[in-house]
Amino acid sequence: MDYYDALIVNVKELINNNKIMEAYSILKEELNMPYIPFTHESELNALFVECKQMLQSDTQSKKHHDEDIETLLFGSVDEANMACEILRNSNIRKYLDIVEAYLSDKPHYLIRTLLIEILMEQDVSDEIKLMYEGLEVSFVPVYVERIQENEATMEMVKLLKNYFENDNPTFYKMCVECLVKELYLKLPFNVVLDEINYLVVAIIEYVYKANGDEEAFKLFIDEKNLAMYEGYDLLLYKYEV
């Protein structure tokens, strides 16, 4: 059983156990990856649509008032995650005061990322204040470039592909997954082209370290003459995602 077969089995078990939100989150993250085998893509998409419809049905069967969403959002991480799904399936513009109040008050990094993503998906054009890594910043969601459409993202995936896809496809996939996580943690900021080599090297180092093979990383950067790009600080280290 390969990675995707195991993933599909796991997702189906979660759905059967009524853990729809968990299954939805796993599928959403997987479908955001730049590469999905054709043999599994249609089934993953079908499961994703099924989960989304089940969540929407559950949401529509309940009446949610501003107070409910606010209580959930400022509650536990699981409750805040539930609030995000309600907001995803609602017009988030009706709740911008609540959302901004949360984002301005030391938000949990996962919920921060989810809310920014929802604001972007719904093309919100209001300026939103956000506490980001200890700094107060403002952004307009509609102007934040989607990660999968960002030129720097495509260039970084291309670099990783050239380095590893032929010789070590599993390592390549791990690097892409970690890169996507890092890029989501960076929202609402996009990576620019000048950063791509630094970030790619940092991601490669992160994956080598995760595999307990720091010596292989040293050999790699020596072979590719990439030592000049070391030193990029990843949010992945901070949050241990």
CORURDA-V880362 format. One record per pair of residues at least 24 apart in sequence whose C-alpha atoms are under 6 Angstrom apart, sorted by the first residue. I is the first residue (numbers start at 1). J is the second residue. Records with the same first field share a line. If there is no record, write none. Layout:
# CORURDA-V880362
I=J, J
This chain:
# CORURDA-V880362
20=51
24=51
88=118
103=130
104=130, 131
106=131
152=192, 193
156=196
198=229, 232
202=232
